């Protein structure tokens, strides 16, 4: 939800830039492809950064649980 709001805000803030692309001769389809491509890149970068931060956090959590002697596994009851 937050990502959709961010992309919507970024697109609406760039309205003048998108209109200038149309005035420069870009078709509606070309402008749509540019916006979709930028959204795809932003989503991919956000997902990669989120996965990296989560991996670091979970590694630290697993290390802390290991120090306490708690079983650390992917499934409940797995050691």
N, CA, C and O atoms as a GROMACS GRO file, in nm:
protein
  316
    1UNK      N    1   0.082  -0.117   0.000
    1UNK     CA    2   0.000   0.000   0.000
    1UNK      C    3   0.088   0.125   0.000
    1UNK      O    4   0.061   0.221  -0.073
    2UNK      N    5   0.191   0.124   0.082
    2UNK     CA    6   0.280   0.240   0.088
    2UNK      C    7   0.351   0.260  -0.046
    2UNK      O    8   0.371   0.374  -0.090
    3UNK      N    9   0.390   0.150  -0.109
    3UNK     CA   10   0.458   0.161  -0.238
    3UNK      C   11   0.365   0.221  -0.343
    3UNK      O   12   0.408   0.304  -0.424
    4UNK      N   13   0.240   0.180  -0.344
    4UNK     CA   14   0.145   0.234  -0.441
    4UNK      C   15   0.125   0.383  -0.419
    4UNK      O   16   0.119   0.460  -0.515
    5UNK      N   17   0.115   0.424  -0.293
    5UNK     CA   18   0.101   0.566  -0.262
    5UNK      C   19   0.222   0.647  -0.304
    5UNK      O   20   0.209   0.758  -0.356
    6UNK      N   21   0.340   0.591  -0.282
    6UNK     CA   22   0.464   0.659  -0.320
    6UNK      C   23   0.472   0.675  -0.472
    6UNK      O   24   0.508   0.782  -0.521
    7UNK      N   25   0.440   0.569  -0.544
    7UNK     CA   26   0.445   0.576  -0.690
    7UNK      C   27   0.341   0.674  -0.745
    7UNK      O   28   0.368   0.746  -0.840
    8UNK      N   29   0.222   0.675  -0.684
    8UNK     CA   30   0.119   0.768  -0.728
    8UNK      C   31   0.161   0.913  -0.703
    8UNK      O   32   0.141   0.999  -0.788
    9UNK      N   33   0.220   0.939  -0.586
    9UNK     CA   34   0.265   1.074  -0.553
    9UNK      C   35   0.377   1.118  -0.647
    9UNK      O   36   0.379   1.232  -0.694
   10UNK      N   37   0.471   1.027  -0.675
   10UNK     CA   38   0.581   1.062  -0.763
   10UNK      C   39   0.532   1.090  -0.905
   10UNK      O   40   0.582   1.181  -0.970
   11UNK      N   41   0.435   1.013  -0.952
   11UNK     CA   42   0.382   1.033  -1.086
   11UNK      C   43   0.304   1.164  -1.095
   11UNK      O   44   0.317   1.237  -1.193
   12UNK      N   45   0.222   1.193  -0.995
   12UNK     CA   46   0.143   1.316  -0.999
   12UNK      C   47   0.233   1.440  -0.985
   12UNK      O   48   0.203   1.545  -1.041
   13UNK      N   49   0.342   1.427  -0.911
   13UNK     CA   50   0.435   1.540  -0.897
   13UNK      C   51   0.512   1.566  -1.026
   13UNK      O   52   0.561   1.676  -1.048
   14UNK      N   53   0.522   1.465  -1.110
   14UNK     CA   54   0.597   1.479  -1.236
   14UNK      C   55   0.506   1.506  -1.354
   14UNK      O   56   0.544   1.482  -1.468
   15UNK      N   57   0.388   1.556  -1.328
   15UNK     CA   58   0.291   1.581  -1.435
   15UNK      C   59   0.345   1.672  -1.543
   15UNK      O   60   0.324   1.647  -1.662
   16UNK      N   61   0.415   1.779  -1.504
   16UNK     CA   62   0.470   1.873  -1.603
   16UNK      C   63   0.574   1.805  -1.691
   16UNK      O   64   0.581   1.829  -1.811
   17UNK      N   65   0.655   1.720  -1.630
   17UNK     CA   66   0.758   1.649  -1.708
   17UNK      C   67   0.693   1.552  -1.807
   17UNK      O   68   0.737   1.541  -1.921
   18UNK      N   69   0.589   1.483  -1.762
   18UNK     CA   70   0.520   1.391  -1.852
   18UNK      C   71   0.449   1.466  -1.965
   18UNK      O   72   0.446   1.418  -2.078
   19UNK      N   73   0.392   1.582  -1.933
   19UNK     CA   74   0.329   1.662  -2.039
   19UNK      C   75   0.433   1.712  -2.138
   19UNK      O   76   0.405   1.720  -2.258
   20UNK      N   77   0.552   1.747  -2.090
   20UNK     CA   78   0.655   1.793  -2.184
   20UNK      C   79   0.702   1.680  -2.275
   20UNK      O   80   0.740   1.704  -2.390
   21UNK      N   81   0.700   1.556  -2.226
   21UNK     CA   82   0.732   1.442  -2.313
   21UNK      C   83   0.629   1.432  -2.425
   21UNK      O   84   0.663   1.407  -2.540
   22UNK      N   85   0.502   1.452  -2.389
   22UNK     CA   86   0.397   1.448  -2.492
   22UNK      C   87   0.414   1.561  -2.592
   22UNK      O   88   0.396   1.541  -2.712
   23UNK      N   89   0.450   1.681  -2.543
   23UNK     CA   90   0.470   1.795  -2.633
   23UNK      C   91   0.592   1.774  -2.724
   23UNK      O   92   0.597   1.827  -2.834
   24UNK      N   93   0.689   1.696  -2.675
   24UNK     CA   94   0.810   1.669  -2.754
   24UNK      C   95   0.786   1.563  -2.860
   24UNK      O   96   0.873   1.536  -2.943
   25UNK      N   97   0.666   1.501  -2.859
   25UNK     CA   98   0.635   1.406  -2.964
   25UNK      C   99   0.617   1.263  -2.919
   25UNK      O  100   0.591   1.175  -3.002
   26UNK      N  101   0.629   1.236  -2.789
   26UNK     CA  102   0.609   1.100  -2.741
   26UNK      C  103   0.460   1.067  -2.744
   26UNK      O  104   0.376   1.152  -2.714
   27UNK      N  105   0.430   0.945  -2.779
   27UNK     CA  106   0.290   0.902  -2.779
   27UNK      C  107   0.248   0.867  -2.637
   27UNK      O  108   0.331   0.852  -2.547
   28UNK      N  109   0.116   0.853  -2.618
   28UNK     CA  110   0.067   0.814  -2.485
   28UNK      C  111   0.124   0.679  -2.443
   28UNK      O  112   0.158   0.658  -2.327
   29UNK      N  113   0.135   0.589  -2.539
   29UNK     CA  114   0.191   0.458  -2.510
   29UNK      C  115   0.336   0.465  -2.466
   29UNK      O  116   0.377   0.393  -2.375
   30UNK      N  117   0.414   0.552  -2.530
   30UNK     CA  118   0.554   0.566  -2.492
   30UNK      C  119   0.568   0.624  -2.352
   30UNK      O  120   0.653   0.580  -2.275
   31UNK      N  121   0.484   0.721  -2.318
   31UNK     CA  122   0.487   0.779  -2.184
   31UNK      C  123   0.446   0.673  -2.082
   31UNK      O  124   0.504   0.664  -1.974
   32UNK      N  125   0.345   0.594  -2.117
   32UNK     CA  126   0.301   0.486  -2.028
   32UNK      C  127   0.412   0.385  -2.005
   32UNK      O  128   0.429   0.337  -1.892
   33UNK      N  129   0.488   0.352  -2.109
   33UNK     CA  130   0.599   0.257  -2.095
   33UNK      C  131   0.707   0.315  -2.003
   33UNK      O  132   0.764   0.242  -1.922
   34UNK      N  133   0.736   0.445  -2.017
   34UNK     CA  134   0.837   0.508  -1.931
   34UNK      C  135   0.793   0.502  -1.785
   34UNK      O  136   0.872   0.466  -1.698
   35UNK      N  137   0.668   0.538  -1.758
   35UNK     CA  138   0.617   0.536  -1.620
   35UNK      C  139   0.617   0.394  -1.565
   35UNK      O  140   0.657   0.372  -1.451
   36UNK      N  141   0.574   0.297  -1.644
   36UNK     CA  142   0.571   0.158  -1.599
   36UNK      C  143   0.712   0.105  -1.574
   36UNK      O  144   0.734   0.032  -1.478
   37UNK      N  145   0.806   0.141  -1.660
   37UNK     CA  146   0.944   0.099  -1.641
   37UNK      C  147   1.004   0.155  -1.514
   37UNK      O  148   1.073   0.085  -1.440
   38UNK      N  149   0.978   0.284  -1.487
   38UNK     CA  150   1.029   0.344  -1.365
   38UNK      C  151   0.966   0.280  -1.241
   38UNK      O  152   1.033   0.261  -1.140
   39UNK      N  153   0.838   0.248  -1.249
   39UNK     CA  154   0.770   0.182  -1.138
   39UNK      C  155   0.829   0.043  -1.114
   39UNK      O  156   0.847   0.001  -1.000
   40UNK      N  157   0.859  -0.028  -1.221
   40UNK     CA  158   0.919  -0.161  -1.209
   40UNK      C  159   1.057  -0.154  -1.144
   40UNK      O  160   1.089  -0.234  -1.057
   41UNK      N  161   1.138  -0.057  -1.186
   41UNK     CA  162   1.272  -0.042  -1.128
   41UNK      C  163   1.261  -0.004  -0.980
   41UNK      O  164   1.333  -0.060  -0.897
   42UNK      N  165   1.172   0.089  -0.947
   42UNK     CA  166   1.156   0.131  -0.807
   42UNK      C  167   1.109   0.014  -0.720
   42UNK      O  168   1.156  -0.002  -0.607
   43UNK      N  169   1.018  -0.066  -0.772
   43UNK     CA  170   0.968  -0.182  -0.699
   43UNK      C  171   1.078  -0.286  -0.679
   43UNK      O  172   1.092  -0.342  -0.570
   44UNK      N  173   1.156  -0.312  -0.784
   44UNK     CA  174   1.264  -0.410  -0.774
   44UNK      C  175   1.371  -0.366  -0.675
   44UNK      O  176   1.420  -0.447  -0.596
   45UNK      N  177   1.408  -0.239  -0.680
   45UNK     CA  178   1.509  -0.188  -0.586
   45UNK      C  179   1.456  -0.195  -0.443
   45UNK      O  180   1.529  -0.235  -0.352
   46UNK      N  181   1.331  -0.157  -0.423
   46UNK     CA  182   1.271  -0.164  -0.290
   46UNK      C  183   1.264  -0.306  -0.237
   46UNK      O  184   1.291  -0.330  -0.119
   47UNK      N  185   1.229  -0.400  -0.323
   47UNK     CA  186   1.222  -0.540  -0.281
   47UNK      C  187   1.362  -0.594  -0.246
   47UNK      O  188   1.377  -0.665  -0.148
   48UNK      N  189   1.461  -0.559  -0.326
   48UNK     CA  190   1.598  -0.606  -0.300
   48UNK      C  191   1.652  -0.548  -0.170
   48UNK      O  192   1.712  -0.619  -0.089
   49UNK      N  193   1.630  -0.418  -0.148
   49UNK     CA  194   1.676  -0.357  -0.024
   49UNK      C  195   1.601  -0.414   0.097
   49UNK      O  196   1.661  -0.438   0.202
   50UNK      N  197   1.471  -0.435   0.082
   50UNK     CA  198   1.394  -0.493   0.190
   50UNK      C  199   1.440  -0.634   0.224
   50UNK      O  200   1.448  -0.671   0.341
   51UNK      N  201   1.471  -0.713   0.122
   51UNK     CA  202   1.520  -0.849   0.145
   51UNK      C  203   1.657  -0.847   0.213
   51UNK      O  204   1.684  -0.930   0.301
   52UNK      N  205   1.743  -0.755   0.173
   52UNK     CA  206   1.876  -0.746   0.234
   52UNK      C  207   1.867  -0.705   0.381
   52UNK      O  208   1.934  -0.763   0.466
   53UNK      N  209   1.784  -0.606   0.410
   53UNK     CA  210   1.768  -0.562   0.549
   53UNK      C  211   1.706  -0.674   0.633
   53UNK      O  212   1.747  -0.696   0.746
   54UNK      N  213   1.609  -0.744   0.577
   54UNK     CA  214   1.546  -0.855   0.650
   54UNK      C  215   1.645  -0.968   0.676
   54UNK      O  216   1.644  -1.027   0.784
   55UNK      N  217   1.730  -0.997   0.579
   55UNK     CA  218   1.829  -1.104   0.597
   55UNK      C  219   1.926  -1.069   0.709
   55UNK      O  220   1.960  -1.155   0.790
   56UNK      N  221   1.971  -0.945   0.713
   56UNK     CA  222   2.063  -0.902   0.820
   56UNK      C  223   1.994  -0.912   0.956
   56UNK      O  224   2.052  -0.962   1.052
   57UNK      N  225   1.870  -0.863   0.962
   57UNK     CA  226   1.795  -0.868   1.088
   57UNK      C  227   1.775  -1.012   1.133
   57UNK      O  228   1.798  -1.044   1.250
   58UNK      N  229   1.732  -1.099   1.042
   58UNK     CA  230   1.705  -1.238   1.079
   58UNK      C  231   1.833  -1.312   1.116
   58UNK      O  232   1.829  -1.400   1.202
   59UNK      N  233   1.945  -1.279   1.053
   59UNK     CA  234   2.071  -1.342   1.090
   59UNK      C  235   2.109  -1.302   1.233
   59UNK      O  236   2.154  -1.387   1.311
   60UNK      N  237   2.092  -1.176   1.267
   60UNK     CA  238   2.119  -1.132   1.403
   60UNK      C  239   2.026  -1.197   1.504
   60UNK      O  240   2.069  -1.235   1.613
   61UNK      N  241   1.900  -1.209   1.468
   61UNK     CA  242   1.803  -1.274   1.555
   61UNK      C  243   1.838  -1.421   1.576
   61UNK      O  244   1.830  -1.472   1.688
   62UNK      N  245   1.875  -1.488   1.469
   62UNK     CA  246   1.914  -1.629   1.480
   62UNK      C  247   2.039  -1.645   1.567
   62UNK      O  248   2.049  -1.738   1.646
   63UNK      N  249   2.134  -1.552   1.552
   63UNK     CA  250   2.254  -1.557   1.636
   63UNK      C  251   2.222  -1.537   1.783
   63UNK      O  252   2.277  -1.606   1.868
   64UNK      N  253   2.134  -1.444   1.812
   64UNK     CA  254   2.095  -1.418   1.951
   64UNK      C  255   2.022  -1.538   2.010
   64UNK      O  256   2.047  -1.577   2.124
   65UNK      N  257   1.932  -1.597   1.933
   65UNK     CA  258   1.861  -1.715   1.981
   65UNK      C  259   1.957  -1.833   1.999
   65UNK      O  260   1.940  -1.914   2.090
   66UNK      N  261   2.057  -1.841   1.911
   66UNK     CA  262   2.157  -1.947   1.925
   66UNK      C  263   2.237  -1.933   2.053
   66UNK      O  264   2.270  -2.033   2.117
   67UNK      N  265   2.269  -1.809   2.092
   67UNK     CA  266   2.340  -1.786   2.217
   67UNK      C  267   2.257  -1.826   2.337
   67UNK      O  268   2.311  -1.869   2.439
   68UNK      N  269   2.127  -1.814   2.326
   68UNK     CA  270   2.038  -1.852   2.435
   68UNK      C  271   2.009  -2.002   2.436
   68UNK      O  272   1.947  -2.053   2.530
   69UNK      N  273   2.053  -2.072   2.334
   69UNK     CA  274   2.031  -2.216   2.326
   69UNK      C  275   1.895  -2.253   2.270
   69UNK      O  276   1.855  -2.369   2.277
   70UNK      N  277   1.825  -2.156   2.215
   70UNK     CA  278   1.693  -2.185   2.159
   70UNK      C  279   1.710  -2.248   2.022
   70UNK      O  280   1.802  -2.211   1.949
   71UNK      N  281   1.624  -2.342   1.985
   71UNK     CA  282   1.633  -2.402   1.852
   71UNK      C  283   1.593  -2.300   1.746
   71UNK      O  284   1.492  -2.230   1.758
   72UNK      N  285   1.673  -2.294   1.642
   72UNK     CA  286   1.646  -2.202   1.531
   72UNK      C  287   1.626  -2.286   1.407
   72UNK      O  288   1.716  -2.357   1.363
   73UNK      N  289   1.507  -2.277   1.350
   73UNK     CA  290   1.478  -2.353   1.230
   73UNK      C  291   1.375  -2.281   1.146
   73UNK      O  292   1.317  -2.181   1.188
   74UNK      N  293   1.354  -2.332   1.027
   74UNK     CA  294   1.258  -2.271   0.936
   74UNK      C  295   1.116  -2.310   0.976
   74UNK      O  296   1.025  -2.226   0.971
   75UNK      N  297   1.096  -2.434   1.015
   75UNK     CA  298   0.964  -2.482   1.057
   75UNK      C  299   0.962  -2.501   1.207
   75UNK      O  300   1.064  -2.532   1.267
   76UNK      N  301   0.846  -2.482   1.267
   76UNK     CA  302   0.836  -2.503   1.413
   76UNK      C  303   0.877  -2.646   1.450
   76UNK      O  304   0.832  -2.743   1.389
   77UNK      N  305   0.961  -2.657   1.549
   77UNK     CA  306   1.008  -2.787   1.593
   77UNK      C  307   1.132  -2.836   1.521
   77UNK      O  308   1.193  -2.934   1.564
   78UNK      N  309   1.172  -2.770   1.413
   78UNK     CA  310   1.294  -2.810   1.341
   78UNK      C  311   1.416  -2.755   1.414
   78UNK      O  312   1.414  -2.643   1.464
   79UNK      N  313   1.520  -2.834   1.420
   79UNK     CA  314   1.642  -2.789   1.488
   79UNK      C  315   1.753  -2.774   1.388
   79UNK      O  316   1.864  -2.736   1.425
   0.00000   0.00000   0.00000
